[in-house]
Amino acid sequence: MADPLLEIADELYSLSLADFTPARDALVKEHKADKALAGSIKGLRKSSLAAWVVNLLVRRDPDQVDQVLAVGAALREAQENLDATQLREFTKQRRQLTASVTTAARRMAREEGVKVTQSVADQVEATLTAAMLEPDAAKAVRSGMLVTALEATGLGDLDLSGAVAVPEALGFSAKARPAAAPEPTERPQLHVVPDPDAEEKARAAADERLSDARIVLAEAEKEHRAARRSVEKLQAKTLQIQSEIDELRSRVAGLESDLEEVDEELGEAEAAQEEAVEAVDEARAEVDDAKAARQKL
């Protein structure tokens, strides 16, 4: 592996969440002679729980992950070719596969002593679905260096900035690390070893959690502002359209009133026309009678 940062990150993101921060800080000290590398290591963010579960799955069972990505590629091809039959089949297969693999990932996490709630499991399944819908999401998942869960619509609108530990991770495949098989005849000897740096590590973990929470808050506030602007624009447009509708209704009402007046005037005019016709007929008859009387003289 040419890039030392990727090699270091691959090792770090294979660790448990509890071990991540102490191991990262130790590596920063180890590489302090190389300030650029040490700074890059220090900038590596701890994964969210859902992202950690996906990273664990990638390392524990890469073949199953490759199967997920292969079905996703076939699904995208069916979409591009507009093959309705294949599309329905692959969509059904996608849902079954992501649900099954998510269950397997939860089991792997449980074996590591980590309980995965349904909410986190939903994020894991959404990440696997994103990997099937978006090629770049597939690369992000296969890197094993996710720091946040993914969610995609399949419309090419997925934003991967900040989703992986380092941008160079896209296209990188995490090293497989199958779970060690327990010795059937040996029972592990457990010893409680006090950690002299426990307090410092706890503060570092708290700082890390606070930093991650602030990042999440900033992203949430940004999305909230964008949503609020969208709502305000749509509300203004609604008011404008409603005003135009009211104006048109008022105009229609005025035209209907004008039509009634014109109808009344038309009726009166038609009656006057009939009277005028009768008067003309009577006058013509009188003229004819006068002519006849004149001729008799």
DASUL-V143588 format. One record per pair of residues at least 24 apart in sequence whose ideal C-beta (glycine too) atoms are under 7 Angstrom apart, sorted by the first residue. I is the first residue (numbers start at 0). J is the second residue. D is the distance in whole Angstrom. If there is no record, write none. Layout:
# DASUL-V143588
<<I	J	D> <I	J	D>>
This chain:
# DASUL-V143588
<<2	167	6> <3	36	6> <4	36	6> <4	39	5> <4	165	6> <5	165	7> <5	167	6> <5	168	7> <5	171	6> <7	40	6> <8	43	6> <8	144	6> <8	164	5> <8	165	6> <8	168	7> <9	143	7> <9	173	6> <9	174	6> <11	43	6> <12	46	7> <12	54	5> <12	143	6> <12	144	5> <12	164	6> <13	58	6> <13	176	6> <15	111	7> <16	45	7> <16	46	7> <16	51	5> <19	45	5> <20	45	6> <20	203	6> <20	204	5> <20	207	5> <21	200	5> <24	203	6> <43	164	5> <44	146	5> <44	164	7> <44	211	7> <45	207	6> <45	211	7> <46	145	6> <46	146	5> <47	146	7> <47	147	5> <47	148	6> <48	119	5> <49	119	5> <49	122	4> <49	123	5> <49	126	7> <49	148	4> <50	145	4> <50	146	6> <50	147	5> <50	148	6> <52	104	5> <52	108	5> <52	115	6> <52	119	7> <52	123	5> <53	104	7> <53	123	6> <53	126	5> <53	140	6> <53	145	5> <54	143	5> <54	144	7> <54	145	6> <55	104	7> <55	107	6> <55	108	6> <55	111	7> <56	104	4> <56	107	6> <57	140	7> <57	141	6> <57	143	4> <57	173	5> <58	143	6> <58	173	5> <58	174	7> <58	175	6> <58	176	4> <59	107	5> <59	176	7> <59	177	6> <59	178	6> <60	103	7> <61	175	5> <63	100	6> <63	103	7> <64	140	7> <64	141	7> <67	96	6> <67	100	6> <67	127	6> <67	130	7> <67	131	6> <68	130	6> <68	137	5> <68	141	7> <70	96	6> <70	131	6> <71	130	6> <71	131	3> <71	132	7> <71	137	6> <74	131	6> <93	131	6> <97	124	5> <97	127	5> <97	128	5> <98	124	7> <100	127	6> <101	127	7> <110	178	7> <122	148	4> <125	149	7> <125	150	5> <129	157	6> <133	157	5> <135	159	6> <135	169	7> <138	169	4> <138	170	6> <139	163	5> <139	169	6> <141	172	5> <141	173	7> <142	168	4> <142	169	6> <142	171	5> <142	173	6> <143	173	3> <144	168	4>>
